[in-house]
């Protein structure tokens, strides 16, 4: 890996990776997991972006979760909270909760339209 150096960084520490400098960052992929079995390819894709300036090293992380977040089908306040935070329902997991066989609503928020390769 050879992260690029940026002379004058436009990066804002704001949780977003849309600053121009991130487009030239080195991208690390191919991570493995350690649970339940060590060294297997990770089930979900992660990208770590790296670049540096004279006064800082910057790391950005993109996590792609294939299954999304789940919320009980009966939990209307939680579903409303997810929607107000930008999540959208994309599916149902039937009888997901073992305590009462209740369905789970899968909620996903698209943080970045860039797809893992």
C-alpha positions in Angstrom: 0.0 0.0 0.0 1.3 3.4 -0.9 -1.1 6.1 0.4 -1.0 9.4 -1.4 0.1 12.6 0.2 -2.1 15.6 -0.2 -0.6 19.1 0.1 -3.6 21.0 1.3 -6.4 18.8 2.6 -10.0 19.6 2.0 -11.1 16.8 4.3 -13.7 17.7 6.9 -14.1 15.3 9.9 -17.8 15.0 9.5 -18.5 11.3 8.9 -18.8 11.8 5.2 -16.3 10.5 2.6 -17.4 12.8 -0.2 -14.5 15.4 0.0 -12.4 15.6 -3.1 -9.2 14.2 -1.5 -10.9 10.8 -0.7 -11.2 10.1 -4.4 -7.4 9.7 -4.6 -7.0 7.7 -1.3 -5.4 4.3 -1.2 -8.1 1.7 -0.7 -7.6 -1.4 1.4 -9.9 -4.4 1.0 -9.9 -8.2 1.4 -10.3 -8.3 5.2 -10.9 -11.5 7.1 -13.0 -12.2 10.2 -12.0 -13.7 13.4 -15.4 -15.0 14.6 -16.7 -17.6 14.4 -13.7 -19.0 12.6 -10.5 -17.0 12.3 -9.0 -16.0 8.9 -12.1 -16.7 6.8 -13.1 -14.0 4.3 -15.3 -11.4 6.0 -19.0 -11.9 5.3 -19.5 -8.2 4.7 -17.2 -6.0 2.7 -15.1 -3.2 4.3 -13.0 -0.6 2.5 -10.4 1.4 4.4 -9.3 4.6 2.7 -5.9 6.1 3.6 -4.1 9.3 2.7 -1.9 11.7 4.5 -0.9 15.4 4.7 2.1 17.1 6.3 0.2 17.3 9.7 -2.1 14.3 9.7 -2.9 10.7 8.5 -6.5 10.3 7.4 -8.4 7.0 7.6 -11.9 6.6 6.1 -13.9 3.4 6.5 -16.8 2.2 4.4 -18.7 -0.7 5.7 -21.1 -2.6 3.5 -23.5 -4.7 5.4 -25.5 -7.0 3.2 -28.3 -7.8 5.7 -29.1 -4.3 7.0 -30.5 -3.5 10.4 -33.5 -5.3 11.7 -36.4 -4.1 13.9 -39.4 -5.9 15.3 -42.4 -5.7 13.0 -44.5 -4.5 16.0 -42.1 -1.8 17.1 -43.6 1.2 15.4 -41.5 3.8 17.3 -38.3 2.1 16.3 -39.4 1.8 12.6 -40.3 5.5 12.6 -36.9 6.4 14.1 -35.1 4.4 11.4 -37.1 6.2 8.7 -36.4 9.6 10.1 -32.7 8.7 10.1 -32.8 7.9 6.4 -33.3 4.2 6.5 -35.8 2.4 4.3 -37.5 -1.0 4.7 -36.1 -3.5 2.1 -37.4 -6.8 3.3 -38.8 -9.1 6.0 -37.2 -11.9 7.9 -40.0 -14.2 8.9 -40.0 -15.5 12.5 -36.7 -13.8 13.2 -37.1 -13.3 16.9 -36.9 -16.5 18.8 -38.8 -15.4 21.9 -42.1 -15.0 20.1 -41.4 -15.9 16.4 -42.1 -12.3 15.4 -41.0 -11.0 12.0 -38.2 -8.5 11.6 -38.2 -5.6 9.2 -34.9 -5.2 7.4 -33.9 -1.5 7.2 -31.1 -0.2 5.1 -29.5 3.3 4.7 -27.4 4.0 1.7 -24.5 5.9 3.1 -22.5 6.0 -0.1 -23.5 4.9 -3.6 -20.1 3.5 -4.4 -20.4 -0.3 -4.5 -17.7 -2.7 -3.3 -15.7 -4.3 -6.1 
